[in-house]
């Protein structure tokens, strides 16, 4: 047994020495990306309409549209890495990708681990209600019943800012929407992207309030400390804003989901200015 | 969109992509099984060696692969190696490395078990009859070992095939990940998920079932 313990200790020591001796490669600077002739971008592969693979095996979506343009303007090829929500930070920290463009919401906690560029999309709360009694202003909700899902930003927002609105809480999104269909509330609130898409699928309902509450922004992210690449992406986003690139992106990829009547400005951010 | 159902599988090149994914699954599994059998044989021999140190190393190795979830090992190699040592392995290479690390130890243990299960008197009787050591291995021990081993090796192989589903977490587009992408195309169609997963199940079944039948028939034959 003693020898066994010794062997384990030896193996562990070896791993530690190896780890200390080897130095990590690190991120690729803008110059290195240009020289290599390709930029590696992490995108969602199953989140329509932001990043998904269509039936022809091609990546499509709002984020993908931007990724293609970034590669084009940099004069390099685009290599797409399909990432999932939980390991997006990991891909940047292990330098497997140069940029993450997987609908990555800015949070202070994440900003400690990766560097965010300027935003290219924003998410706020929206309120959907029956067209026959459409709610277009928060003031209308006072004394009425509003359906929310437990644990969402919508729930916290109304609790803190509009305590006079009576909340009807459901455990899941599906139940909450069913509650609205059954008339258990006068309206329903959650992320505006969600309610906009839902209202399209359900005739008789419309989104009277498209943007409410504190905005969350969606930003490109690079590995912590990759200043050259970050600076270039920021410049690029400002430049793209001048030609209204993100509105074109919206028309090409999101219009179908959110419908003719949705206002692109409730989602799109041009030139990084909210 | 009521009529959608099973048709999601045949939109565009979806079905070809599923088959391509299946090929990636099979490729990783076959390479892994090949490496595991060869290295496992060596591993088994080392496990029976007289050197205590060598046996300890094998034991630590075997315990590590038995205790550590395969997913943790995959993350360790795919992300961890890049971060610690700057070894930027791609997903498939990481998968083959991890599964071979696991398969080698498990195969080795199977070899060891099969070899030690042959009664000592067989070796002694053969030696008494004047057979050389090589002849004993070739004519007495090896045939019996292989006979006992085959069903177990095949069983381990189907386990390796099924475990490859984990590699979708390290950016390998195998059959399950393709399935997810197809479901993503039809995110408002709840029945899409059912049909896609049913198809993935069927594809795994089509690979593993013949192998399982083979194991069964071998076992019956050798028991007669």
Interface residues (C-beta under 8 A of the other chain):
Chain A: X3 X4 X7 X8 X11 X18 X19 X22 X23 X24 X25 X26 X45 X46 X47 X48 X52 X53 X54 X55 X56 X57 X81 X82 X83 X84 X87 X90 X91 X93 X94 X95 X96 X201
Chain B: X11 X12 X13 X14 X17 X52 X53 X56 X57 X59 X60 X75 X78 X79 X80 X82 X83 X84 X85 X86 X88 X169 X171 X173 X177 X180 X181 X182 X183 X184 X185 X187 X188
